[in-house]
Amino acid sequence: MVDPLTSRIWAHRLLFVVIISVIIFIRLLPISPTYHGIPGPDLCLAFALAWVQRKPDYVPAILIIAVFFVQDLVFWRAPGLWTLIVLMATEWLRRRETRLREMPFAMELAMIAALLVMMVFLERIVMTLMMADQPPLGRVLLQALTTLIAYPFVVALSRLAFGVKRAVPGEVDDLGHRV
């Protein structure tokens, strides 16, 4: 029989894939209210960053790679570039997860803002070195801003609807191991 901890981890991994799949499906619909206006937030990135900070076991690196590589292919981006950048950002957050537990949300938001800007500029640098066509910088930074604005709502939704909350210091799992 599968222990409750393992089944909860796998259920949340499946839930993450379903959430990202729904977001991709909605973005592929031919009706888009932001086609000529403000670009919408990258909700897939917001969910990945929020979940990695709260429950890193729910979103392993291989899942990040799979989900964002599929996005690269579906949305006609440079295959693997954004995936690599997101993987580096999430792994950076994952290594600091225990130190970030006690961080106030305002500091977390500032850290996510800096991380988003670094991700955008790293992608711009690589695309410039490859001499590839790039969307306008203002549009990309505006999407990073809308992603940052959506981030608190993603965190609240993850907490309230999906039960993905940050572990508190000293918390133990169902088996009595320290989290």
ROFIDREN-669972 format. One line per 2 residues: their letters; for each residue x, y, z of N, C-alpha, C. Coordinates in pm, 1 decimal, padded with zeros to 6 digits. Layout:
<rs>
a	X:Y:Z:X:Y:Z:X:Y:Z | ...
</rs>
This chain:
<rs>
mv	00084.2:-00117.6:00000.0:00000.0:00000.0:00000.0:00089.0:00124.3:00000.0 | 00044.0:00224.9:-00068.3:00120.4:00348.3:-00079.7:00094.6:00433.9:00043.7
dp	00203.2:00487.6:00099.4:00185.9:00571.9:00217.5:00122.6:00705.8:00178.1 | 00055.9:00771.1:00271.8:-00015.3:00895.5:00240.5:00075.1:01007.2:00191.0
lt	00197.3:01013.0:00240.7:00288.9:01118.4:00197.9:00323.3:01104.6:00050.1 | 00355.0:00983.9:00007.5:00389.1:00960.6:-00133.3:00269.3:00986.8:-00223.2
sr	00152.5:00941.4:-00183.4:00034.3:00964.2:-00266.9:00000.2:01113.0:-00275.2 | 00021.4:01188.6:-00166.7:-00004.0:01332.4:-00169.9:00094.8:01402.4:-00263.9
iw	00221.1:01361.8:-00258.2:00321.2:01422.4:-00346.9:00285.4:01396.1:-00492.0 | 00252.3:01271.8:-00525.5:00218.9:01238.6:-00664.0:00087.1:01302.4:-00707.4
ah	-00006.7:01315.8:-00617.3:-00132.2:01382.7:-00651.5:-00107.6:01530.3:-00683.1 | -00020.4:01595.1:-00606.4:00009.5:01736.0:-00634.2:00092.8:01750.9:-00761.6
rl	00179.1:01655.1:-00790.5:00252.7:01659.8:-00917.4:00156.7:01649.8:-01035.3 | 00061.6:01559.0:-01024.8:-00039.5:01545.5:-01129.0:-00124.5:01672.4:-01137.7
lf	-00159.3:01728.5:-01023.8:-00235.8:01852.7:-01021.0:-00158.7:01966.0:-01088.9 | -00028.9:01973.2:-01064.5:00053.4:02076.4:-01129.3:00048.6:02060.7:-01281.1
vv	00062.1:01938.1:-01328.7:00057.4:01913.7:-01473.5:-00079.6:01950.7:-01529.6 | -00185.6:01919.4:-01456.7:-00320.4:01954.0:-01502.7:-00338.1:02106.0:-01507.1
ii	-00292.5:02175.5:-01404.4:-00303.5:02322.0:-01402.2:-00228.9:02383.2:-01520.7 | -00106.4:02338.7:-01543.7:-00027.5:02392.6:-01654.2:-00092.2:02358.3:-01787.7
sv	-00146.9:02237.3:-01800.5:-00213.8:02196.9:-01925.0:-00335.7:02284.2:-01952.5 | -00411.6:02315.6:-01849.6:-00528.5:02402.6:-01866.2:-00484.4:02542.8:-01907.7
ii	-00378.5:02593.0:-01847.0:-00327.8:02725.8:-01883.4:-00281.5:02727.4:-02028.8 | -00208.8:02624.1:-02070.4:-00163.3:02615.9:-02209.5:-00283.0:02609.3:-02303.7
fi	-00382.3:02527.6:-02269.6:-00502.2:02515.7:-02353.0:-00572.0:02650.5:-02368.2 | -00587.1:02722.0:-02257.6:-00654.6:02852.5:-02264.0:-00573.7:02951.7:-02347.5
rl	-00441.7:02947.1:-02334.3:-00358.4:03038.4:-02414.7:-00363.9:03005.5:-02563.6 | -00395.2:02880.4:-02597.3:-00403.1:02840.8:-02738.0:-00537.7:02873.4:-02801.7
lp	-00636.9:02907.3:-02720.0:-00766.9:02941.7:-02775.4:-00754.6:03064.9:-02864.4 | -00830.8:03069.1:-02972.8:-00817.4:03181.5:-03066.5:-00871.8:03313.1:-03015.1
is	-00938.6:03313.1:-02901.9:-00989.3:03438.6:-02846.2:-00894.8:03483.2:-02735.7 | -00837.7:03600.2:-02752.1:-00744.6:03651.4:-02652.7:-00772.0:03799.2:-02629.8
pt	-00812.7:03835.6:-02510.4:-00841.5:03976.7:-02485.3:-00716.1:04063.4:-02480.5 | -00598.0:04004.0:-02472.5:-00475.4:04082.8:-02462.0:-00393.4:04078.1:-02590.3
yh	-00455.5:04048.4:-02702.4:-00379.6:04032.5:-02826.7:-00307.4:04160.6:-02867.2 | -00375.0:04274.2:-02861.1:-00311.7:04399.6:-02901.5:-00279.5:04490.0:-02783.1
gi	-00314.3:04449.9:-02664.7:-00293.8:04535.6:-02549.2:-00181.0:04486.6:-02461.3 | -00205.9:04490.8:-02334.6:-00106.6:04448.9:-02235.5:-00092.8:04297.4:-02240.6
pg	00030.2:04247.0:-02245.6:00046.5:04101.2:-02247.3:00005.9:04041.2:-02113.2 | -00053.1:03924.7:-02120.0:-00096.9:03858.0:-01998.4:00020.5:03800.1:-01921.4
pd	-00003.6:03763.4:-01797.6:00104.1:03707.6:-01715.1:00140.1:03566.2:-01760.3 | 00260.2:03526.4:-01731.4:00303.2:03388.8:-01755.0:00264.5:03310.2:-01629.6
lc	00142.1:03261.3:-01628.8:00090.2:03192.2:-01511.2:00162.8:03061.3:-01484.1 | 00210.6:02996.8:-01589.5:00285.7:02871.9:-01569.9:00412.0:02899.6:-01488.7
la	00480.6:03006.9:-01521.6:00600.5:03044.8:-01447.7:00565.7:03084.2:-01304.7 | 00455.9:03158.6:-01287.3:00414.9:03199.5:-01152.9:00382.3:03077.7:-01066.6
fa	00311.7:02980.2:-01122.3:00281.9:02858.5:-01046.2:00409.9:02782.4:-01013.0 | 00500.1:02771.8:-01108.5:00624.5:02698.1:-01083.3:00705.7:02765.4:-00972.7
la	00720.3:02896.0:-00978.3:00797.2:02966.7:-00875.8:00730.8:02957.3:-00738.2 | 00598.8:02971.4:-00735.4:00527.3:02965.8:-00607.4:00535.3:02826.2:-00546.2
wv	00516.5:02723.6:-00627.4:00516.4:02588.1:-00573.4:00656.1:02543.7:-00532.9 | 00758.0:02583.6:-00607.0:00894.8:02545.8:-00569.9:00932.4:02609.5:-00436.9
qr	00885.6:02730.3:-00412.1:00916.9:02795.3:-00285.0:00840.4:02734.9:-00168.7 | 00724.0:02681.2:-00193.1:00642.5:02630.4:-00084.6:00661.0:02480.5:-00061.9
kp	00653.1:02402.6:-00164.4:00668.5:02257.0:-00153.8:00756.6:02207.3:-00269.5 | 00886.8:02212.2:-00253.8:00976.7:02173.1:-00362.9:00959.4:02027.9:-00408.1
dy	00912.0:01941.2:-00319.5:00891.9:01801.5:-00357.7:00779.0:01785.2:-00458.8 | 00685.8:01877.6:-00460.7:00572.9:01868.0:-00551.9:00613.4:01896.4:-00696.4
vp	00720.5:01972.1:-00716.8:00761.0:02012.6:-00851.3:00908.8:01978.4:-00871.4 | 00939.9:01851.7:-00903.6:01079.9:01815.6:-00924.3:01134.1:01876.7:-01053.9
ai	01264.0:01877.5:-01065.9:01329.4:01939.7:-01182.2:01284.2:01876.5:-01313.2 | 01267.4:01745.3:-01315.7:01227.7:01678.4:-01440.6:01088.8:01722.8:-01484.1
li	01001.2:01752.7:-01389.5:00867.8:01802.1:-01421.9:00875.4:01944.0:-01478.5 | 00960.7:02026.6:-01420.2:00982.5:02162.6:-01472.3:01032.4:02155.0:-01616.7
ia	01130.3:02068.4:-01640.3:01186.4:02054.1:-01774.8:01078.7:02010.3:-01872.6 | 01001.7:01909.1:-01837.0:00899.6:01856.7:-01927.6:00794.0:01961.3:-01960.8
vf	00743.7:02027.5:-01858.6:00635.2:02124.1:-01878.0:00681.1:02244.0:-01960.9 | 00796.0:02298.6:-01928.5:00839.9:02418.6:-01999.5:00897.9:02387.4:-02137.1
fv	00949.1:02266.7:-02157.9:00993.7:02230.5:-02292.3:00874.2:02213.4:-02385.3 | 00766.5:02154.6:-02333.9:00643.4:02144.8:-02413.2:00594.4:02284.7:-02447.9
qd	00600.5:02376.4:-02352.4:00560.2:02514.9:-02380.7:00648.8:02577.0:-02488.2 | 00778.8:02552.9:-02481.0:00868.6:02606.4:-02583.8:00826.3:02558.5:-02721.9
lv	00791.7:02433.4:-02732.8:00751.9:02378.2:-02862.1:00615.6:02429.7:-02906.2 | 00521.2:02436.8:-02814.5:00385.4:02478.7:-02848.9:00380.6:02626.6:-02886.5
fw	00453.8:02710.7:-02816.9:00448.0:02854.8:-02840.0:00560.7:02906.4:-02929.9 | 00629.4:02816.7:-02996.1:00730.8:02851.2:-03095.2:00842.6:02938.5:-03039.2
ra	00890.2:02904.3:-02921.0:01005.5:02973.6:-02864.2:01129.1:02892.2:-02897.7 | 01245.1:02947.7:-02871.8:01369.7:02873.4:-02893.6:01366.2:02748.5:-02804.6
pg	01364.8:02629.3:-02864.1:01348.0:02507.1:-02784.4:01457.5:02490.1:-02679.9 | 01416.0:02487.1:-02556.4:01507.4:02460.5:-02446.6:01565.3:02581.8:-02378.6
lw	01565.5:02696.7:-02443.6:01628.5:02814.4:-02382.6:01549.7:02860.9:-02259.6 | 01419.6:02888.6:-02277.8:01339.9:02933.7:-02164.0:01329.7:02823.2:-02060.2
tl	01326.3:02699.1:-02105.7:01323.0:02585.6:-02013.2:01446.6:02586.4:-01923.9 | 01562.7:02606.5:-01982.4:01686.9:02610.2:-01905.4:01688.4:02726.8:-01807.5
iv	01641.1:02842.2:-01850.8:01639.1:02959.6:-01764.0:01543.4:02937.3:-01646.8 | 01426.2:02881.6:-01674.5:01330.1:02853.6:-01567.0:01386.9:02747.4:-01472.7
lm	01452.3:02646.7:-01528.0:01512.3:02542.8:-01443.7:01619.2:02601.5:-01352.4 | 01702.8:02688.5:-01404.8:01805.6:02752.1:-01321.2:01741.7:02836.1:-01210.9
at	01636.1:02910.5:-01244.1:01569.0:02994.3:-01144.2:01501.7:02909.1:-01036.9 | 01433.0:02804.3:-01077.5:01364.4:02721.2:-00978.6:01462.8:02643.4:-00891.8
ew	01573.1:02600.5:-00950.1:01672.4:02529.9:-00869.4:01741.5:02625.8:-00772.2 | 01759.6:02750.3:-00813.1:01815.2:02851.0:-00722.9:01720.9:02870.7:-00604.0
lr	01590.8:02877.6:-00633.2:01492.3:02890.8:-00524.6:01487.1:02764.5:-00439.2 | 01495.9:02649.3:-00502.2:01486.4:02522.5:-00429.7:01600.1:02508.4:-00328.1
rr	01720.4:02549.5:-00365.9:01834.3:02540.4:-00274.0:01819.0:02633.0:-00154.1 | 01743.0:02738.9:-00169.1:01726.3:02836.2:-00061.6:01593.5:02822.6:00010.7
et	01519.5:02718.5:-00016.5:01384.1:02703.4:00037.1:01380.7:02708.9:00189.0 | 01471.9:02643.4:00255.8:01467.9:02643.1:00402.7:01497.5:02781.3:00459.9
rl	01585.5:02857.2:00394.0:01616.2:02992.6:00442.6:01505.1:03091.7:00410.0 | 01425.7:03060.9:00307.3:01320.7:03153.6:00265.1:01189.3:03132.6:00340.0
re	01182.2:03030.9:00423.8:01057.1:03001.3:00494.5:01011.7:03115.4:00583.9 | 01105.4:03181.9:00647.1:01070.6:03287.2:00741.7:01066.4:03425.8:00677.8
mp	01085.8:03431.6:00546.8:01088.0:03559.8:00476.6:00946.5:03617.4:00466.9 | 00929.7:03744.9:00497.7:00797.7:03806.9:00480.2:00759.4:03807.8:00332.0
fa	00628.0:03811.8:00307.0:00581.6:03801.8:00169.5:00629.7:03919.1:00083.5 | 00642.0:04036.8:00140.9:00690.4:04153.0:00063.9:00833.3:04129.3:00014.4
me	00916.3:04068.8:00098.7:01053.6:04036.8:00056.5:01053.1:03927.7:-00050.1 | 00963.5:03830.9:-00034.4:00951.6:03725.5:-00135.6:00912.4:03785.3:-00269.9
la	00819.1:03878.4:-00267.5:00773.6:03943.0:-00390.5:00887.4:04022.6:-00455.2 | 00965.4:04091.1:-00373.9:01080.8:04165.2:-00427.4:01183.7:04068.7:-00487.5
mi	01205.9:03955.3:-00422.3:01300.1:03856.7:-00474.5:01249.3:03798.0:-00606.0 | 01119.4:03771.0:-00614.4:01061.2:03718.8:-00738.5:01072.4:03823.5:-00849.0
aa	01053.1:03950.0:-00816.0:01066.6:04057.2:-00915.3:01208.9:04061.3:-00970.8 | 01306.8:04055.4:-00883.2:01446.0:04055.9:-00928.3:01476.9:03931.3:-01011.5
ll	01423.9:03818.7:-00970.5:01445.9:03694.4:-01043.3:01384.1:03700.5:-01182.9 | 01263.1:03756.5:-01193.9:01198.2:03770.3:-01324.1:01278.6:03860.0:-01417.3
vm	01328.0:03971.0:-01364.5:01407.9:04062.9:-01446.7:01537.5:03994.3:-01492.6 | 01600.9:03921.8:-01402.2:01723.3:03850.7:-01440.7:01694.4:03744.6:-01546.9
mv	01582.7:03676.3:-01533.7:01546.0:03574.7:-01632.1:01523.6:03637.4:-01770.0 | 01452.6:03749.0:-01772.8:01425.4:03818.4:-01899.3:01556.1:03862.7:-01964.3
fl	01645.1:03923.2:-01886.2:01769.4:03972.6:-01944.5:01863.9:03859.8:-01984.2 | 01863.7:03749.9:-01911.4:01944.8:03635.5:-01951.6:01896.3:03580.3:-02084.8
er	01764.4:03571.6:-02101.6:01710.8:03525.5:-02229.8:01746.9:03623.0:-02341.2 | 01739.2:03753.1:-02312.9:01773.6:03853.8:-02415.0:01919.8:03842.7:-02456.4
iv	02006.0:03821.6:-02358.5:02149.8:03811.3:-02388.8:02176.2:03690.5:-02477.5 | 02120.0:03576.8:-02441.8:02142.4:03454.8:-02521.4:02083.3:03470.3:-02660.5
mt	01963.2:03525.4:-02670.0:01901.0:03545.3:-02802.1:01980.8:03644.7:-02886.3 | 02038.9:03744.3:-02823.7:02123.0:03839.5:-02896.7:02249.0:03771.0:-02947.2
lm	02310.5:03688.3:-02863.9:02429.7:03615.4:-02906.6:02398.6:03518.4:-03020.9 | 02278.9:03462.9:-03020.7:02239.3:03371.1:-03127.9:02185.9:03446.3:-03249.3
ma	02175.8:03578.9:-03238.2:02123.2:03665.3:-03343.8:01984.6:03621.4:-03389.5 | 01901.0:03589.0:-03293.9:01764.4:03547.3:-03322.1:01669.7:03664.9:-03306.5
dq	01557.0:03655.6:-03374.7:01454.7:03758.6:-03360.4:01399.7:03755.9:-03218.9 | 01372.2:03875.7:-03166.7:01323.1:03886.8:-03029.9:01202.2:03978.5:-03026.7
pp	01110.7:03951.8:-02936.0:01001.0:04047.2:-02918.1:01055.4:04176.1:-02856.7 | 00983.0:04285.6:-02869.0:01030.3:04411.9:-02810.7:01052.9:04399.1:-02659.7
lg	01160.4:04462.4:-02612.6:01196.8:04453.5:-02471.4:01086.1:04506.0:-02381.2 | 01021.5:04614.1:-02421.3:00914.3:04670.5:-02340.5:00800.5:04571.9:-02320.2
rv	00766.6:04499.6:-02423.5:00658.0:04400.9:-02413.8:00696.1:04285.9:-02319.4 | 00821.2:04241.9:-02328.1:00867.3:04132.4:-02241.6:00871.6:04177.5:-02095.9
ll	00920.3:04299.2:-02072.1:00922.7:04351.1:-01935.0:00782.0:04374.4:-01881.5 | 00690.3:04412.7:-01969.2:00551.2:04430.6:-01927.8:00489.0:04295.7:-01890.7
qa	00524.6:04190.6:-01963.8:00475.4:04057.9:-01927.6:00534.3:04013.7:-01793.1 | 00661.0:04045.6:-01769.4:00721.1:04013.7:-01639.4:00648.9:04089.4:-01528.3
lt	00611.7:04214.2:-01554.6:00537.5:04292.9:-01455.4:00399.3:04232.5:-01429.0 | 00329.2:04191.5:-01534.1:00197.4:04130.6:-01513.3:00209.8:03995.9:-01442.1
tl	00318.2:03924.3:-01467.4:00342.7:03799.5:-01395.4:00365.6:03827.8:-01248.0 | 00440.5:03932.6:-01219.1:00465.0:03971.6:-01080.2:00335.2:04014.4:-01011.8
ia	00249.0:04084.1:-01082.9:00119.8:04125.3:-01026.5:00031.5:04003.8:-01000.9 | 00038.7:03903.8:-01087.6:-00043.1:03783.6:-01072.2:00012.1:03689.5:-00965.1
yp	00139.2:03703.9:-00929.4:00203.6:03611.8:-00836.5:00132.2:03600.7:-00700.5 | 00092.7:03710.6:-00635.8:00021.3:03695.4:-00507.9:-00110.6:03619.2:-00522.1
fv	-00178.9:03637.5:-00634.3:-00303.9:03565.5:-00656.9:-00278.1:03416.3:-00679.3 | -00169.1:03384.9:-00746.9:-00131.2:03244.8:-00767.7:-00096.5:03180.3:-00633.4
va	-00023.3:03252.9:-00549.7:00012.0:03201.6:-00417.0:-00114.4:03178.0:-00333.8 | -00206.9:03273.4:-00337.4:-00331.3:03259.3:-00260.8:-00414.4:03142.2:-00313.5
ls	-00424.9:03129.3:-00444.3:-00499.2:03018.5:-00502.8:-00434.3:02884.5:-00467.4 | -00302.3:02880.3:-00474.5:-00230.7:02757.2:-00440.4:-00253.9:02718.7:-00295.2
rl	-00255.0:02816.7:-00210.3:-00274.5:02790.9:-00066.7:-00418.1:02749.9:-00035.4 | -00513.8:02827.8:-00085.7:-00653.2:02806.6:-00048.7:-00718.4:02690.2:-00124.0
af	-00692.2:02679.6:-00252.3:-00760.6:02577.6:-00331.8:-00684.7:02445.4:-00338.4 | -00551.5:02452.0:-00340.0:-00473.6:02330.5:-00362.3:-00394.3:02285.7:-00240.7
gv	-00395.0:02362.3:-00134.0:-00327.3:02323.3:-00011.2:-00176.1:02327.6:-00018.0 | -00121.2:02407.4:-00107.8:00024.4:02420.1:-00120.0:00067.3:02538.4:-00035.5
kr	00113.3:02506.9:00085.3:00155.2:02613.4:00176.3:00300.3:02591.0:00216.2 | 00360.5:02697.5:00258.6:00499.3:02693.5:00301.0:00511.9:02617.1:00432.4
av	00614.0:02534.5:00441.3:00639.2:02462.7:00566.6:00692.8:02560.8:00669.7 | 00647.9:02544.6:00791.8:00697.6:02629.7:00899.1:00817.0:02560.7:00964.6
pg	00909.1:02636.2:01023.3:01024.1:02573.6:01088.6:00980.0:02476.1:01197.4 | 01038.4:02357.1:01194.4:01005.7:02255.3:01293.7:00890.6:02165.1:01254.0
ev	00828.9:02189.8:01138.8:00716.1:02108.7:01094.1:00764.2:01968.8:01056.2 | 00680.8:01868.6:01082.7:00712.5:01730.9:01045.7:00605.3:01680.0:00950.7
dd	00643.9:01582.2:00866.5:00547.8:01524.1:00774.0:00469.7:01412.1:00842.2 | 00391.3:01338.5:00764.3:00308.3:01232.1:00820.1:00389.3:01118.6:00881.0
lg	00512.4:01104.3:00837.1:00597.4:00995.5:00888.3:00686.0:01041.2:01003.7 | 00676.6:01166.4:01042.7:00754.9:01216.9:01154.1:00890.9:01272.0:01115.3
hr	00917.2:01283.5:00984.5:01044.1:01340.7:00938.7:01032.6:01492.9:00935.3 | 01143.1:01560.3:00966.6:01144.6:01706.2:00960.8:01131.5:01750.5:00816.0
v	01049.5:01853.4:00794.6:01029.0:01907.5:00660.1:01128.5:02017.1:00634.9
</rs>
